[in-house]
Amino acid sequence: MGKQLKIVNESKERIVYWDIVKGITILLVILGHTSGTPVSLRAVIFSFHMPMFFVANAFFIKKYDVRDAFKKSAKSLLKPYLIICCLEIFFAVQRQSDRMGKCIAVLVGLKSMVGGMSKIGIVFTSFNSVWLIWFICCLFISRMVYIAIRQFLNTFPGWVSLCAIISLAFVGYGLGIHQYFLPWSADVALAALIFMWFGDKLHKTGITEKTYFHFIAATAFFAWILLISKNFWIEMATRSYKGGWICIVTAVCGCIVCIETGKFLSKFKLSASIFSWLGKNSLVILAVHCLECMYFDWSSNFTLAGVSDRYIWIFRFIFRTAVVLAITFCYVFCRDYIKKMNCETSGRS
């Protein structure tokens, strides 16, 4: 089964079900941000969708080398973050009619980019939120801190690293619940170290490839539903840790269920192709989704005659997703076409 779930793409081995997992999760991000989504469904989504990205990122950590990780993460995370921030500033400037307004928009945008705040707490109140892309710089911080811990404590027993991770996660959790939100959402990044450790552990043990993982996923599913019904779930952007540390268990159970779902969908060619494409382009989808969230109000500008308010969120989600994916597809097509042309040019020369 493990061999069937792997494909070679662009000289790098990809595990298809992990791309599918990211594809599922990025769709849930859009659904969770759609106005009118039922509170119960929103609780299910937020209980694991952000932690899932941390788990997925940590799963592919190959070595504990801060210098190497910084180079790779700067390219894969910080570069897109800067590009998206610049696009946010560009569109903000276009909305201003006078020169002073344009200058202020640039300054505010640059300040937001430096702050990388998802939400403003009781400190650093002069920053504005950088919107959805707070997650990118937060993931960068969490990845770097995790790798640094594992590298510098590599000579000690594993429990020492785990204690350091839990301690820092507790610090991040404490800062969050008391609204001491840090730049680049560093408090969330610290709390998310637990999920980084879990993802890394999944990789090291290879447990997701074991046949008994089905039974683990089934158990996790019932535990996940039970804990959500008890209102134990997490919302990382707002630092809402409902149920305290128990919400961490809820998130881990939800992640396990999502991984098992990804493995199941990988068995079918159509679903594997669709969701893996979404997963491979999840960062582009997040960028497009962030921009449309900032500059288009679906709740005010999208109505359908004859559809009650109770179900309008379904149509909003469908149309919103269609728009985001259409833009993403155009970008990816152009990007890949340019790469192909450059390769052909280089080959001829």
Summary of the structure (lengths in Angstrom):
residues: 349
radius of gyration: 20.7
end to end distance: 42.9
largest distance: 66.0
contacts: 1116
relative contact order: 0.15
helix: 74%
strand: 4%
